[in-house]
Amino acid sequence: QVQLVESGGGLVQAGGSLRLSCAASGRTFSSYGMAWFRQAPGKRREFVAALSWSGGSTYYADSVKGRFTISRDNAKNTVYLQMNTLKPEDTGLYYCAAAYRTTAQTIGTWTTGSINYWGQGTQVTVSS
């Protein structure tokens, strides 16, 4: 069982930045593609960004491309989402997710169907 614990959410003004962190359990962290999803109240869970289990390739939703960066530190079993130039429409509950031996492209294509484990979510609120 892989456990994912998120942190770093909060309230920020439009144009500002936040960095989300997701700490994962276990020594097999490097065997998982990692991703971030978000969900606003009353809306469907939306794919945001993914990083392949191997090779370092990334995939981003068009809405965040050029503003968000996903990265990982395998030594710390941690994945990050650096969010810059935040917009009010970025507001939502952000979820960390893990997909066993899955590429970023696959996660971006199959979205929630590719995920094996989910974090509890951390709230990001962007004010105008």
N, C-alpha and C positions, 0 to 999 in steps of 0.2 A: 504494500500500500504506500502510495506517495502522498504526502501531505504538503500543501502549498499555503503559505501564510504571507499575505500582502501587507504592505505599509506604504506610507508616503502620500496618501490622499489628503485632500483639504480644500479650502476655499482660496481661490486666486482670481485676480482681475483679468479681464480680457487682455491679451497680449503678453501675459506672464508665462512662467514656466513652472513645471513640477516634475519630479522624478519619482516614479513608483518603483518599489522593490518587491520581489517575490522570493521568499526563502523556501527551498524545497528540502524534503527529507531524503535520506538514503544515499547510497554510494553509486547509484545507477543514473544519477541526474544527467550525465552526459549522453545517455542513451535515448533521451527524450527531446523531440522538438518542443519548443516552448512558444506560447502565444499569449496575447492579451485580447480580451473581448470587453465590450461595454454594453450597458443597458440603461436606458432612461425609463422612468416610471411610465407604465402603459405601453411601452415599445418592445419590439423584439430584441433579443440579444444580438449584437452586431460585432462582426470581426473587425479588429483593429490592426494587429501586427503579428507576425510570426517569424521565428528563427529556426532553421533546420537543426535536426539532431546532430548532423555532421556536415562539415564543409563551410559553415558560417553564412550561408545564403539567407536572405531576408525577403519578406513579402509584406506589403502594406496595403491597407484600404486606400482607395483614391482620396478619400476625405481627409486623411492624415499624412499622406505622402509629402515629404519635404519638411514636415514639422515635427514628426515623432520619430524616435529611433529606439529599436529594440536591441538589447545586448545581453550577454550572459557572462558570468564568471564561474566556471566549473569548479574551481578550487574552493569557492564559497557557497556552492550550490544555490546560486542566486541569479535571477533574471531581472532585468531592469526595463523600464519604459521611460525614456526621456521625452517629455512633452514640452514643446516650445510654441510660442505664438498661439497660445490657447484662445479658443473662441467659445462663446456661450453654448454653441451646439455640441461642444465636447463634453458637456456636463453629463454625468451618469455614474453608475456603479461599475467600476472596472474590475474584471476578473482575470486572474492569472490561470493559465491552463497548460497541461502537459499531454503530449501525444507520442506514444512509444515509437521510436525509430521512424519518424515521419518528417518529411521535408516541409519547408515553409510554403512552397507552392501548393502542396497537398492540403495543408491546413487552410490556406487562403481559399482553396476551391471548395473543399468539403465542410469548412467552418466547424460548427459544433459537433458534427458527425464524426470528426476525426479525433475528438478529445477523449482521453482516458481519465483524467483527473482535473478537478476544478478547485480553485481557491475560494475563500469566503466572500471576496469582494471588498473593495475599498472605494469610498465615495470621493468623487472629484466634482467640485462645483465651480463653474466659471461665471463670474458676474460681469455684466456689461458696463 
